[in-house]
Amino acid sequence: MITKEATEVAPPPVSAPAAPEQRPHGRNRSWDEVPRWQIYLPLSVYLVFTLIPFYWILLFALRPAGSTSLVPWPMTFDHFDKVWTERSFGTYFQNSLLVGLATLVMTTVIALAGGYALARFDFKVKQAFMLALLCSQFVPGALLLVPLFEIFAELRMINSLGSVIIAETVFQLPLSMILISNFIKNVPYSLEEAAWVDGCNRLTAFRIVVLPLLRPGLIAVGSFAFVHSWNHFLFALMFLNNQAKQTIPVGLNTLMSSDSVDLGALAAGGIIAAVPVVIVFAFIQKWLITGFSAGAVKG
């Protein structure tokens, strides 16, 4: 006879709670629990080493000549007035601005046309052409001085801003074309095909569909071309002999002589040279960040 007690099912054994996982010694602290000083101390050291040169150049530019104070007080702008009027930095600024803007426009337009051809068309020497563009980046600009000088001398363009603009554009084109072609490849080809079906030709489809998506990439390429041509010293030094045609980097070089250096004027000229570049990057930094994802489309 089966009793009632025998028919009852015994409850399952209660398992003991699992022991907490043992972490290696020194690794049982999450990232959020890292002491703040371990983050802020390296950043502060890096910030100090970065800002000290900027403070030093401001100090020499704003304190009176002959002063040894570590604080620019009383503050003076005599050095800026000296380099802008007596040292012709106003003329140098205009020349550099003209060279930079012209190089920006020419580089962007030519790189846009070449980049579209590399991204959308296939031709026999395409791989060889891309390899040549990449290899050209290993050629230093100094090696181009002699052939470019001979060419510009034959064209009677020596001592002309046009020679510097052409040289800067040629120097910037290979990398700019590669970057633009990569941006265009990120734009789906089906968007252009849909525009063709709607009656657009290739040029109209490119202008309406592709070009708006390339805006961050074009701004990034154009800004790099402008900054490089603004700061480049070698081409302007070799191709421009007239002081009225010189650019800011060459003008800064004239402030240094073999026997003396006017540190106040040199610091003021350096600030004048740096201000446009800082302003450009301050306004286009968001475009530079999104430039590497130019052409991305959500389906």
PyMOL commands that set and color helices and strands:
alter all, ss='L'
color gray80, all
select helices_A, chain A and resi 4-7+31-33+37-62+78-86+89-120+126-136+141-154+161-185+189-197+202-213+215-231+234-239+243-245+248-254+263-291
alter helices_A, ss='H'
color red, helices_A
deselect
rebuild
show_as cartoon
